[in-house]
């Protein structure tokens, strides 16, 4: 199984990622052990959703990142699920 996750920063930005080991990856992000989020002040996991394969998860991650729409990300968080098909 694989995951797509959205992390929220203290200033209201979002970081989107995917992984096969959600707990480990979130821990790495929150403790500043990843280059991409080291400079961000992460505050919470805003949303997470499971997928059958890492390929599906990575496809969804890419599609969300290509949208570059904060309002759409916030709607997904409010609704509690990611509305993007792999």
HTML snippet that shows the backbone in 3Dmol.js (N, CA, C, O; Angstrom):
<script src="https://3Dmol.org/build/3Dmol-min.js"></script>
<div id="view" style="width:600px;height:400px;position:relative"></div>
<script>
const pdb = `
ATOM      1  N   UNK A   1       0.833  -1.193   0.000  1.00  0.00           N
ATOM      2  CA  UNK A   1       0.000   0.000   0.000  1.00  0.00           C
ATOM      3  C   UNK A   1       0.873   1.250   0.000  1.00  0.00           C
ATOM      4  O   UNK A   1       2.026   1.231   0.430  1.00  0.00           O
ATOM      5  N   UNK A   2       0.290   2.327  -0.492  1.00  0.00           N
ATOM      6  CA  UNK A   2       1.008   3.598  -0.593  1.00  0.00           C
ATOM      7  C   UNK A   2       0.075   4.729  -0.183  1.00  0.00           C
ATOM      8  O   UNK A   2      -1.142   4.557  -0.116  1.00  0.00           O
ATOM      9  N   UNK A   3       0.661   5.879   0.087  1.00  0.00           N
ATOM     10  CA  UNK A   3      -0.096   7.012   0.599  1.00  0.00           C
ATOM     11  C   UNK A   3       0.241   8.289  -0.155  1.00  0.00           C
ATOM     12  O   UNK A   3       1.365   8.471  -0.623  1.00  0.00           O
ATOM     13  N   UNK A   4      -0.746   9.170  -0.266  1.00  0.00           N
ATOM     14  CA  UNK A   4      -0.539  10.564  -0.630  1.00  0.00           C
ATOM     15  C   UNK A   4      -0.910  11.346   0.618  1.00  0.00           C
ATOM     16  O   UNK A   4      -1.921  11.063   1.261  1.00  0.00           O
ATOM     17  N   UNK A   5      -0.088  12.334   0.959  1.00  0.00           N
ATOM     18  CA  UNK A   5      -0.352  13.116   2.162  1.00  0.00           C
ATOM     19  C   UNK A   5      -0.166  14.596   1.869  1.00  0.00           C
ATOM     20  O   UNK A   5       0.587  14.989   0.978  1.00  0.00           O
ATOM     21  N   UNK A   6      -0.874  15.399   2.643  1.00  0.00           N
ATOM     22  CA  UNK A   6      -0.759  16.851   2.544  1.00  0.00           C
ATOM     23  C   UNK A   6      -0.425  17.364   3.932  1.00  0.00           C
ATOM     24  O   UNK A   6      -1.169  17.142   4.887  1.00  0.00           O
ATOM     25  N   UNK A   7       0.706  18.055   4.032  1.00  0.00           N
ATOM     26  CA  UNK A   7       1.128  18.657   5.292  1.00  0.00           C
ATOM     27  C   UNK A   7       0.860  20.151   5.226  1.00  0.00           C
ATOM     28  O   UNK A   7       0.994  20.772   4.171  1.00  0.00           O
ATOM     29  N   UNK A   8       0.483  20.717   6.360  1.00  0.00           N
ATOM     30  CA  UNK A   8       0.226  22.151   6.418  1.00  0.00           C
ATOM     31  C   UNK A   8       1.331  22.832   7.210  1.00  0.00           C
ATOM     32  O   UNK A   8       1.803  22.306   8.218  1.00  0.00           O
ATOM     33  N   UNK A   9       1.738  24.007   6.744  1.00  0.00           N
ATOM     34  CA  UNK A   9       2.748  24.776   7.455  1.00  0.00           C
ATOM     35  C   UNK A   9       2.062  25.781   8.377  1.00  0.00           C
ATOM     36  O   UNK A   9       0.860  26.028   8.272  1.00  0.00           O
ATOM     37  N   UNK A  10       2.847  26.347   9.271  1.00  0.00           N
ATOM     38  CA  UNK A  10       2.293  27.323  10.212  1.00  0.00           C
ATOM     39  C   UNK A  10       1.801  28.594   9.528  1.00  0.00           C
ATOM     40  O   UNK A  10       0.956  29.305  10.073  1.00  0.00           O
ATOM     41  N   UNK A  11       2.328  28.885   8.333  1.00  0.00           N
ATOM     42  CA  UNK A  11       1.881  30.094   7.627  1.00  0.00           C
ATOM     43  C   UNK A  11       0.825  29.802   6.558  1.00  0.00           C
ATOM     44  O   UNK A  11       0.539  30.662   5.724  1.00  0.00           O
ATOM     45  N   UNK A  12       0.235  28.583   6.572  1.00  0.00           N
ATOM     46  CA  UNK A  12      -0.877  28.271   5.692  1.00  0.00           C
ATOM     47  C   UNK A  12      -0.527  27.672   4.346  1.00  0.00           C
ATOM     48  O   UNK A  12      -1.412  27.480   3.511  1.00  0.00           O
ATOM     49  N   UNK A  13       0.739  27.372   4.114  1.00  0.00           N
ATOM     50  CA  UNK A  13       1.115  26.708   2.876  1.00  0.00           C
ATOM     51  C   UNK A  13       0.925  25.201   3.032  1.00  0.00           C
ATOM     52  O   UNK A  13       0.698  24.697   4.132  1.00  0.00           O
ATOM     53  N   UNK A  14       1.024  24.489   1.898  1.00  0.00           N
ATOM     54  CA  UNK A  14       0.855  23.045   1.918  1.00  0.00           C
ATOM     55  C   UNK A  14       2.026  22.360   1.239  1.00  0.00           C
ATOM     56  O   UNK A  14       2.608  22.887   0.290  1.00  0.00           O
ATOM     57  N   UNK A  15       2.361  21.186   1.734  1.00  0.00           N
ATOM     58  CA  UNK A  15       3.369  20.336   1.115  1.00  0.00           C
ATOM     59  C   UNK A  15       2.681  19.014   0.787  1.00  0.00           C
ATOM     60  O   UNK A  15       2.015  18.426   1.639  1.00  0.00           O
ATOM     61  N   UNK A  16       2.845  18.551  -0.451  1.00  0.00           N
ATOM     62  CA  UNK A  16       2.202  17.319  -0.902  1.00  0.00           C
ATOM     63  C   UNK A  16       3.278  16.289  -1.181  1.00  0.00           C
ATOM     64  O   UNK A  16       4.284  16.590  -1.824  1.00  0.00           O
ATOM     65  N   UNK A  17       3.065  15.069  -0.696  1.00  0.00           N
ATOM     66  CA  UNK A  17       4.036  14.009  -0.920  1.00  0.00           C
ATOM     67  C   UNK A  17       3.374  12.650  -1.022  1.00  0.00           C
ATOM     68  O   UNK A  17       2.164  12.515  -0.835  1.00  0.00           O
ATOM     69  N   UNK A  18       4.189  11.639  -1.323  1.00  0.00           N
ATOM     70  CA  UNK A  18       3.700  10.260  -1.385  1.00  0.00           C
ATOM     71  C   UNK A  18       4.777   9.339  -0.822  1.00  0.00           C
ATOM     72  O   UNK A  18       5.964   9.661  -0.860  1.00  0.00           O
ATOM     73  N   UNK A  19       4.353   8.194  -0.301  1.00  0.00           N
ATOM     74  CA  UNK A  19       5.276   7.266   0.333  1.00  0.00           C
ATOM     75  C   UNK A  19       4.623   5.903   0.511  1.00  0.00           C
ATOM     76  O   UNK A  19       3.408   5.761   0.375  1.00  0.00           O
ATOM     77  N   UNK A  20       5.439   4.911   0.813  1.00  0.00           N
ATOM     78  CA  UNK A  20       4.914   3.594   1.168  1.00  0.00           C
ATOM     79  C   UNK A  20       4.936   3.389   2.682  1.00  0.00           C
ATOM     80  O   UNK A  20       4.319   2.450   3.187  1.00  0.00           O
ATOM     81  N   UNK A  21       5.639   4.256   3.410  1.00  0.00           N
ATOM     82  CA  UNK A  21       5.717   4.159   4.869  1.00  0.00           C
ATOM     83  C   UNK A  21       5.341   5.513   5.467  1.00  0.00           C
ATOM     84  O   UNK A  21       6.201   6.349   5.742  1.00  0.00           O
ATOM     85  N   UNK A  22       4.051   5.706   5.658  1.00  0.00           N
ATOM     86  CA  UNK A  22       3.528   7.012   6.053  1.00  0.00           C
ATOM     87  C   UNK A  22       4.085   7.490   7.389  1.00  0.00           C
ATOM     88  O   UNK A  22       4.531   8.632   7.496  1.00  0.00           O
ATOM     89  N   UNK A  23       4.065   6.645   8.393  1.00  0.00           N
ATOM     90  CA  UNK A  23       4.522   7.064   9.721  1.00  0.00           C
ATOM     91  C   UNK A  23       5.976   7.526   9.698  1.00  0.00           C
ATOM     92  O   UNK A  23       6.312   8.569  10.260  1.00  0.00           O
ATOM     93  N   UNK A  24       6.833   6.747   9.048  1.00  0.00           N
ATOM     94  CA  UNK A  24       8.251   7.099   8.967  1.00  0.00           C
ATOM     95  C   UNK A  24       8.444   8.414   8.227  1.00  0.00           C
ATOM     96  O   UNK A  24       9.212   9.269   8.670  1.00  0.00           O
ATOM     97  N   UNK A  25       7.751   8.584   7.101  1.00  0.00           N
ATOM     98  CA  UNK A  25       7.927   9.783   6.288  1.00  0.00           C
ATOM     99  C   UNK A  25       7.431  11.036   7.003  1.00  0.00           C
ATOM    100  O   UNK A  25       8.079  12.080   6.941  1.00  0.00           O
ATOM    101  N   UNK A  26       6.302  10.942   7.673  1.00  0.00           N
ATOM    102  CA  UNK A  26       5.783  12.091   8.422  1.00  0.00           C
ATOM    103  C   UNK A  26       6.761  12.468   9.531  1.00  0.00           C
ATOM    104  O   UNK A  26       7.040  13.647   9.748  1.00  0.00           O
ATOM    105  N   UNK A  27       7.272  11.472  10.220  1.00  0.00           N
ATOM    106  CA  UNK A  27       8.252  11.715  11.287  1.00  0.00           C
ATOM    107  C   UNK A  27       9.486  12.436  10.724  1.00  0.00           C
ATOM    108  O   UNK A  27       9.987  13.379  11.336  1.00  0.00           O
ATOM    109  N   UNK A  28       9.968  11.996   9.574  1.00  0.00           N
ATOM    110  CA  UNK A  28      11.118  12.651   8.940  1.00  0.00           C
ATOM    111  C   UNK A  28      10.817  14.115   8.630  1.00  0.00           C
ATOM    112  O   UNK A  28      11.639  14.993   8.892  1.00  0.00           O
ATOM    113  N   UNK A  29       9.655  14.366   8.082  1.00  0.00           N
ATOM    114  CA  UNK A  29       9.275  15.750   7.768  1.00  0.00           C
ATOM    115  C   UNK A  29       9.168  16.598   9.028  1.00  0.00           C
ATOM    116  O   UNK A  29       9.720  17.697   9.081  1.00  0.00           O
ATOM    117  N   UNK A  30       8.484  16.115  10.017  1.00  0.00           N
ATOM    118  CA  UNK A  30       8.226  16.901  11.228  1.00  0.00           C
ATOM    119  C   UNK A  30       9.497  17.199  12.030  1.00  0.00           C
ATOM    120  O   UNK A  30       9.555  18.192  12.755  1.00  0.00           O
ATOM    121  N   UNK A  31      10.505  16.350  11.902  1.00  0.00           N
ATOM    122  CA  UNK A  31      11.750  16.556  12.638  1.00  0.00           C
ATOM    123  C   UNK A  31      12.836  17.211  11.786  1.00  0.00           C
ATOM    124  O   UNK A  31      13.989  17.304  12.207  1.00  0.00           O
ATOM    125  N   UNK A  32      12.466  17.665  10.591  1.00  0.00           N
ATOM    126  CA  UNK A  32      13.405  18.393   9.746  1.00  0.00           C
ATOM    127  C   UNK A  32      14.471  17.541   9.094  1.00  0.00           C
ATOM    128  O   UNK A  32      15.546  18.046   8.769  1.00  0.00           O
ATOM    129  N   UNK A  33      14.205  16.261   8.895  1.00  0.00           N
ATOM    130  CA  UNK A  33      15.192  15.363   8.311  1.00  0.00           C
ATOM    131  C   UNK A  33      15.083  15.228   6.796  1.00  0.00           C
ATOM    132  O   UNK A  33      15.743  14.375   6.201  1.00  0.00           O
ATOM    133  N   UNK A  34      14.265  16.051   6.173  1.00  0.00           N
ATOM    134  CA  UNK A  34      14.166  16.013   4.716  1.00  0.00           C
ATOM    135  C   UNK A  34      14.531  17.386   4.159  1.00  0.00           C
ATOM    136  O   UNK A  34      14.148  18.416   4.713  1.00  0.00           O
ATOM    137  N   UNK A  35      15.262  17.383   3.079  1.00  0.00           N
ATOM    138  CA  UNK A  35      15.728  18.627   2.474  1.00  0.00           C
ATOM    139  C   UNK A  35      14.564  19.500   2.017  1.00  0.00           C
ATOM    140  O   UNK A  35      14.613  20.723   2.154  1.00  0.00           O
ATOM    141  N   UNK A  36      13.522  18.882   1.476  1.00  0.00           N
ATOM    142  CA  UNK A  36      12.411  19.648   0.910  1.00  0.00           C
ATOM    143  C   UNK A  36      11.586  20.378   1.965  1.00  0.00           C
ATOM    144  O   UNK A  36      11.059  21.456   1.687  1.00  0.00           O
ATOM    145  N   UNK A  37      11.461  19.826   3.155  1.00  0.00           N
ATOM    146  CA  UNK A  37      10.632  20.465   4.173  1.00  0.00           C
ATOM    147  C   UNK A  37      11.433  20.984   5.356  1.00  0.00           C
ATOM    148  O   UNK A  37      10.850  21.467   6.327  1.00  0.00           O
ATOM    149  N   UNK A  38      12.733  20.897   5.297  1.00  0.00           N
ATOM    150  CA  UNK A  38      13.583  21.346   6.400  1.00  0.00           C
ATOM    151  C   UNK A  38      13.365  22.827   6.714  1.00  0.00           C
ATOM    152  O   UNK A  38      13.371  23.221   7.880  1.00  0.00           O
ATOM    153  N   UNK A  39      13.175  23.644   5.686  1.00  0.00           N
ATOM    154  CA  UNK A  39      13.020  25.085   5.876  1.00  0.00           C
ATOM    155  C   UNK A  39      11.588  25.491   6.214  1.00  0.00           C
ATOM    156  O   UNK A  39      11.347  26.619   6.643  1.00  0.00           O
ATOM    157  N   UNK A  40      10.647  24.584   6.023  1.00  0.00           N
ATOM    158  CA  UNK A  40       9.243  24.884   6.318  1.00  0.00           C
ATOM    159  C   UNK A  40       8.951  24.643   7.793  1.00  0.00           C
ATOM    160  O   UNK A  40       9.572  23.787   8.424  1.00  0.00           O
ATOM    161  N   UNK A  41       8.025  25.385   8.325  1.00  0.00           N
ATOM    162  CA  UNK A  41       7.587  25.159   9.691  1.00  0.00           C
ATOM    163  C   UNK A  41       6.277  24.368   9.628  1.00  0.00           C
ATOM    164  O   UNK A  41       5.189  24.944   9.605  1.00  0.00           O
ATOM    165  N   UNK A  42       6.404  23.051   9.602  1.00  0.00           N
ATOM    166  CA  UNK A  42       5.229  22.198   9.473  1.00  0.00           C
ATOM    167  C   UNK A  42       4.453  22.172  10.773  1.00  0.00           C
ATOM    168  O   UNK A  42       5.033  22.168  11.859  1.00  0.00           O
ATOM    169  N   UNK A  43       3.132  22.155  10.652  1.00  0.00           N
ATOM    170  CA  UNK A  43       2.311  22.150  11.859  1.00  0.00           C
ATOM    171  C   UNK A  43       1.448  20.898  11.987  1.00  0.00           C
ATOM    172  O   UNK A  43       1.183  20.446  13.101  1.00  0.00           O
ATOM    173  N   UNK A  44       1.005  20.332  10.864  1.00  0.00           N
ATOM    174  CA  UNK A  44       0.091  19.195  10.979  1.00  0.00           C
ATOM    175  C   UNK A  44      -0.044  18.434   9.667  1.00  0.00           C
ATOM    176  O   UNK A  44       0.266  18.939   8.588  1.00  0.00           O
ATOM    177  N   UNK A  45      -0.518  17.201   9.803  1.00  0.00           N
ATOM    178  CA  UNK A  45      -0.923  16.419   8.634  1.00  0.00           C
ATOM    179  C   UNK A  45      -2.358  16.843   8.351  1.00  0.00           C
ATOM    180  O   UNK A  45      -3.262  16.580   9.144  1.00  0.00           O
ATOM    181  N   UNK A  46      -2.554  17.496   7.223  1.00  0.00           N
ATOM    182  CA  UNK A  46      -3.881  18.006   6.893  1.00  0.00           C
ATOM    183  C   UNK A  46      -4.770  16.932   6.290  1.00  0.00           C
ATOM    184  O   UNK A  46      -5.983  16.929   6.501  1.00  0.00           O
ATOM    185  N   UNK A  47      -4.150  16.002   5.524  1.00  0.00           N
ATOM    186  CA  UNK A  47      -4.931  14.969   4.852  1.00  0.00           C
ATOM    187  C   UNK A  47      -4.011  13.837   4.429  1.00  0.00           C
ATOM    188  O   UNK A  47      -2.852  14.061   4.079  1.00  0.00           O
ATOM    189  N   UNK A  48      -4.530  12.636   4.465  1.00  0.00           N
ATOM    190  CA  UNK A  48      -3.797  11.467   3.969  1.00  0.00           C
ATOM    191  C   UNK A  48      -4.791  10.514   3.345  1.00  0.00           C
ATOM    192  O   UNK A  48      -5.923  10.381   3.809  1.00  0.00           O
ATOM    193  N   UNK A  49      -4.350   9.845   2.273  1.00  0.00           N
ATOM    194  CA  UNK A  49      -5.233   8.917   1.592  1.00  0.00           C
ATOM    195  C   UNK A  49      -4.410   7.757   1.047  1.00  0.00           C
ATOM    196  O   UNK A  49      -3.321   7.951   0.508  1.00  0.00           O
ATOM    197  N   UNK A  50      -4.941   6.560   1.192  1.00  0.00           N
ATOM    198  CA  UNK A  50      -4.232   5.345   0.810  1.00  0.00           C
ATOM    199  C   UNK A  50      -4.562   4.936  -0.633  1.00  0.00           C
ATOM    200  O   UNK A  50      -5.682   5.122  -1.108  1.00  0.00           O
ATOM    201  N   UNK A  51      -3.559   4.377  -1.311  1.00  0.00           N
ATOM    202  CA  UNK A  51      -3.698   3.879  -2.673  1.00  0.00           C
ATOM    203  C   UNK A  51      -3.115   2.474  -2.764  1.00  0.00           C
ATOM    204  O   UNK A  51      -2.320   2.067  -1.917  1.00  0.00           O
ATOM    205  N   UNK A  52      -3.511   1.744  -3.789  1.00  0.00           N
ATOM    206  CA  UNK A  52      -3.064   0.356  -3.940  1.00  0.00           C
ATOM    207  C   UNK A  52      -1.576   0.240  -4.238  1.00  0.00           C
ATOM    208  O   UNK A  52      -0.910  -0.659  -3.724  1.00  0.00           O
ATOM    209  N   UNK A  53      -1.047   1.141  -5.066  1.00  0.00           N
ATOM    210  CA  UNK A  53       0.360   1.057  -5.461  1.00  0.00           C
ATOM    211  C   UNK A  53       1.042   2.410  -5.307  1.00  0.00           C
ATOM    212  O   UNK A  53       0.386   3.452  -5.273  1.00  0.00           O
ATOM    213  N   UNK A  54       2.357   2.378  -5.216  1.00  0.00           N
ATOM    214  CA  UNK A  54       3.119   3.632  -5.147  1.00  0.00           C
ATOM    215  C   UNK A  54       3.002   4.397  -6.465  1.00  0.00           C
ATOM    216  O   UNK A  54       3.057   5.627  -6.475  1.00  0.00           O
ATOM    217  N   UNK A  55       2.844   3.692  -7.552  1.00  0.00           N
ATOM    218  CA  UNK A  55       2.670   4.360  -8.843  1.00  0.00           C
ATOM    219  C   UNK A  55       1.386   5.187  -8.860  1.00  0.00           C
ATOM    220  O   UNK A  55       1.379   6.324  -9.333  1.00  0.00           O
ATOM    221  N   UNK A  56       0.298   4.609  -8.339  1.00  0.00           N
ATOM    222  CA  UNK A  56      -0.963   5.360  -8.238  1.00  0.00           C
ATOM    223  C   UNK A  56      -0.789   6.588  -7.353  1.00  0.00           C
ATOM    224  O   UNK A  56      -1.225   7.684  -7.705  1.00  0.00           O
ATOM    225  N   UNK A  57      -0.160   6.401  -6.221  1.00  0.00           N
ATOM    226  CA  UNK A  57       0.049   7.508  -5.282  1.00  0.00           C
ATOM    227  C   UNK A  57       0.889   8.614  -5.922  1.00  0.00           C
ATOM    228  O   UNK A  57       0.564   9.794  -5.785  1.00  0.00           O
ATOM    229  N   UNK A  58       1.957   8.246  -6.613  1.00  0.00           N
ATOM    230  CA  UNK A  58       2.824   9.249  -7.253  1.00  0.00           C
ATOM    231  C   UNK A  58       2.085   9.980  -8.370  1.00  0.00           C
ATOM    232  O   UNK A  58       2.282  11.179  -8.562  1.00  0.00           O
ATOM    233  N   UNK A  59       1.237   9.266  -9.107  1.00  0.00           N
ATOM    234  CA  UNK A  59       0.436   9.919 -10.152  1.00  0.00           C
ATOM    235  C   UNK A  59      -0.500  10.964  -9.556  1.00  0.00           C
ATOM    236  O   UNK A  59      -0.613  12.073 -10.080  1.00  0.00           O
ATOM    237  N   UNK A  60      -1.163  10.614  -8.470  1.00  0.00           N
ATOM    238  CA  UNK A  60      -2.065  11.554  -7.799  1.00  0.00           C
ATOM    239  C   UNK A  60      -1.274  12.744  -7.267  1.00  0.00           C
ATOM    240  O   UNK A  60      -1.694  13.890  -7.425  1.00  0.00           O
ATOM    241  N   UNK A  61      -0.137  12.478  -6.640  1.00  0.00           N
ATOM    242  CA  UNK A  61       0.716  13.558  -6.124  1.00  0.00           C
ATOM    243  C   UNK A  61       1.081  14.536  -7.243  1.00  0.00           C
ATOM    244  O   UNK A  61       0.957  15.748  -7.069  1.00  0.00           O
ATOM    245  N   UNK A  62       1.527  14.022  -8.380  1.00  0.00           N
ATOM    246  CA  UNK A  62       1.906  14.873  -9.512  1.00  0.00           C
ATOM    247  C   UNK A  62       0.727  15.713 -10.014  1.00  0.00           C
ATOM    248  O   UNK A  62       0.879  16.899 -10.307  1.00  0.00           O
ATOM    249  N   UNK A  63      -0.447  15.082 -10.109  1.00  0.00           N
ATOM    250  CA  UNK A  63      -1.625  15.801 -10.602  1.00  0.00           C
ATOM    251  C   UNK A  63      -2.005  16.947  -9.666  1.00  0.00           C
ATOM    252  O   UNK A  63      -2.342  18.040 -10.120  1.00  0.00           O
ATOM    253  N   UNK A  64      -1.950  16.693  -8.366  1.00  0.00           N
ATOM    254  CA  UNK A  64      -2.285  17.758  -7.402  1.00  0.00           C
ATOM    255  C   UNK A  64      -1.269  18.889  -7.507  1.00  0.00           C
ATOM    256  O   UNK A  64      -1.643  20.062  -7.510  1.00  0.00           O
ATOM    257  N   UNK A  65       0.006  18.546  -7.593  1.00  0.00           N
ATOM    258  CA  UNK A  65       1.047  19.576  -7.679  1.00  0.00           C
ATOM    259  C   UNK A  65       0.929  20.395  -8.962  1.00  0.00           C
ATOM    260  O   UNK A  65       1.209  21.593  -8.956  1.00  0.00           O
ATOM    261  N   UNK A  66       0.521  19.768 -10.051  1.00  0.00           N
ATOM    262  CA  UNK A  66       0.369  20.492 -11.318  1.00  0.00           C
ATOM    263  C   UNK A  66      -0.777  21.502 -11.266  1.00  0.00           C
ATOM    264  O   UNK A  66      -0.741  22.523 -11.954  1.00  0.00           O
ATOM    265  N   UNK A  67      -1.791  21.218 -10.453  1.00  0.00           N
ATOM    266  CA  UNK A  67      -2.929  22.130 -10.339  1.00  0.00           C
ATOM    267  C   UNK A  67      -2.517  23.485  -9.782  1.00  0.00           C
ATOM    268  O   UNK A  67      -2.994  24.523 -10.243  1.00  0.00           O
ATOM    269  N   UNK A  68      -1.639  23.476  -8.798  1.00  0.00           N
ATOM    270  CA  UNK A  68      -1.170  24.705  -8.151  1.00  0.00           C
ATOM    271  C   UNK A  68      -2.337  25.570  -7.686  1.00  0.00           C
ATOM    272  O   UNK A  68      -2.336  26.788  -7.860  1.00  0.00           O
ATOM    273  N   UNK A  69      -3.324  24.918  -7.097  1.00  0.00           N
ATOM    274  CA  UNK A  69      -4.512  25.638  -6.655  1.00  0.00           C
ATOM    275  C   UNK A  69      -4.749  25.392  -5.174  1.00  0.00           C
ATOM    276  O   UNK A  69      -5.177  24.311  -4.769  1.00  0.00           O
ATOM    277  N   UNK A  70      -4.465  26.402  -4.383  1.00  0.00           N
ATOM    278  CA  UNK A  70      -4.632  26.299  -2.942  1.00  0.00           C
ATOM    279  C   UNK A  70      -6.102  26.084  -2.572  1.00  0.00           C
ATOM    280  O   UNK A  70      -6.401  25.348  -1.632  1.00  0.00           O
ATOM    281  N   UNK A  71      -7.005  26.709  -3.292  1.00  0.00           N
ATOM    282  CA  UNK A  71      -8.426  26.568  -2.982  1.00  0.00           C
ATOM    283  C   UNK A  71      -8.899  25.126  -3.183  1.00  0.00           C
ATOM    284  O   UNK A  71      -9.725  24.628  -2.418  1.00  0.00           O
ATOM    285  N   UNK A  72      -8.376  24.463  -4.208  1.00  0.00           N
ATOM    286  CA  UNK A  72      -8.760  23.074  -4.458  1.00  0.00           C
ATOM    287  C   UNK A  72      -8.196  22.156  -3.372  1.00  0.00           C
ATOM    288  O   UNK A  72      -8.874  21.231  -2.923  1.00  0.00           O
ATOM    289  N   UNK A  73      -6.971  22.410  -2.957  1.00  0.00           N
ATOM    290  CA  UNK A  73      -6.365  21.629  -1.869  1.00  0.00           C
ATOM    291  C   UNK A  73      -7.164  21.822  -0.586  1.00  0.00           C
ATOM    292  O   UNK A  73      -7.439  20.855   0.124  1.00  0.00           O
ATOM    293  N   UNK A  74      -7.535  23.054  -0.286  1.00  0.00           N
ATOM    294  CA  UNK A  74      -8.317  23.324   0.922  1.00  0.00           C
ATOM    295  C   UNK A  74      -9.691  22.661   0.872  1.00  0.00           C
ATOM    296  O   UNK A  74     -10.199  22.223   1.905  1.00  0.00           O
ATOM    297  N   UNK A  75     -10.296  22.581  -0.304  1.00  0.00           N
ATOM    298  CA  UNK A  75     -11.591  21.890  -0.439  1.00  0.00           C
ATOM    299  C   UNK A  75     -11.427  20.399  -0.181  1.00  0.00           C
ATOM    300  O   UNK A  75     -12.268  19.793   0.483  1.00  0.00           O
ATOM    301  N   UNK A  76     -10.345  19.791  -0.700  1.00  0.00           N
ATOM    302  CA  UNK A  76     -10.103  18.370  -0.442  1.00  0.00           C
ATOM    303  C   UNK A  76      -9.928  18.122   1.053  1.00  0.00           C
ATOM    304  O   UNK A  76     -10.460  17.151   1.591  1.00  0.00           O
ATOM    305  N   UNK A  77      -9.189  18.993   1.718  1.00  0.00           N
ATOM    306  CA  UNK A  77      -8.968  18.846   3.156  1.00  0.00           C
ATOM    307  C   UNK A  77     -10.291  18.962   3.906  1.00  0.00           C
ATOM    308  O   UNK A  77     -10.578  18.174   4.807  1.00  0.00           O
ATOM    309  N   UNK A  78     -11.085  19.943   3.528  1.00  0.00           N
ATOM    310  CA  UNK A  78     -12.389  20.132   4.170  1.00  0.00           C
ATOM    311  C   UNK A  78     -13.292  18.913   3.971  1.00  0.00           C
ATOM    312  O   UNK A  78     -13.975  18.484   4.901  1.00  0.00           O
ATOM    313  N   UNK A  79     -13.294  18.357   2.754  1.00  0.00           N
ATOM    314  CA  UNK A  79     -14.132  17.199   2.440  1.00  0.00           C
ATOM    315  C   UNK A  79     -13.577  15.901   3.019  1.00  0.00           C
ATOM    316  O   UNK A  79     -14.318  14.936   3.209  1.00  0.00           O
ATOM    317  N   UNK A  80     -12.266  15.877   3.303  1.00  0.00           N
ATOM    318  CA  UNK A  80     -11.666  14.711   3.938  1.00  0.00           C
ATOM    319  C   UNK A  80     -11.170  13.634   2.985  1.00  0.00           C
ATOM    320  O   UNK A  80     -10.840  12.528   3.415  1.00  0.00           O
ATOM    321  N   UNK A  81     -11.114  13.949   1.698  1.00  0.00           N
ATOM    322  CA  UNK A  81     -10.568  12.966   0.759  1.00  0.00           C
ATOM    323  C   UNK A  81     -10.041  13.661  -0.496  1.00  0.00           C
ATOM    324  O   UNK A  81     -10.443  14.778  -0.822  1.00  0.00           O
ATOM    325  N   UNK A  82      -9.141  12.983  -1.183  1.00  0.00           N
ATOM    326  CA  UNK A  82      -8.528  13.508  -2.397  1.00  0.00           C
ATOM    327  C   UNK A  82      -9.382  13.084  -3.580  1.00  0.00           C
ATOM    328  O   UNK A  82      -9.641  11.896  -3.777  1.00  0.00           O
ATOM    329  N   UNK A  83      -9.820  14.063  -4.368  1.00  0.00           N
ATOM    330  CA  UNK A  83     -10.732  13.802  -5.488  1.00  0.00           C
ATOM    331  C   UNK A  83      -9.995  13.719  -6.820  1.00  0.00           C
ATOM    332  O   UNK A  83     -10.484  14.224  -7.830  1.00  0.00           O
ATOM    333  N   UNK A  84      -8.843  13.097  -6.830  1.00  0.00           N
ATOM    334  CA  UNK A  84      -8.054  12.972  -8.051  1.00  0.00           C
ATOM    335  C   UNK A  84      -7.835  11.493  -8.313  1.00  0.00           C
ATOM    336  O   UNK A  84      -7.391  10.759  -7.430  1.00  0.00           O
ATOM    337  N   UNK A  85      -8.143  11.060  -9.514  1.00  0.00           N
ATOM    338  CA  UNK A  85      -7.961   9.648  -9.870  1.00  0.00           C
ATOM    339  C   UNK A  85      -6.516   9.400 -10.299  1.00  0.00           C
ATOM    340  O   UNK A  85      -5.876  10.269 -10.890  1.00  0.00           O
ATOM    341  N   UNK A  86      -6.015   8.209  -9.995  1.00  0.00           N
ATOM    342  CA  UNK A  86      -4.647   7.878 -10.416  1.00  0.00           C
ATOM    343  C   UNK A  86      -4.569   7.830 -11.912  1.00  0.00           C
ATOM    344  O   UNK A  86      -3.502   7.568 -12.467  1.00  0.00           O
TER     345      UNK A  86
END
`;
const viewer = $3Dmol.createViewer("view");
viewer.addModel(pdb, "pdb");
viewer.setStyle({}, {cartoon: {color: "spectrum"}});
viewer.zoomTo();
viewer.render();
</script>
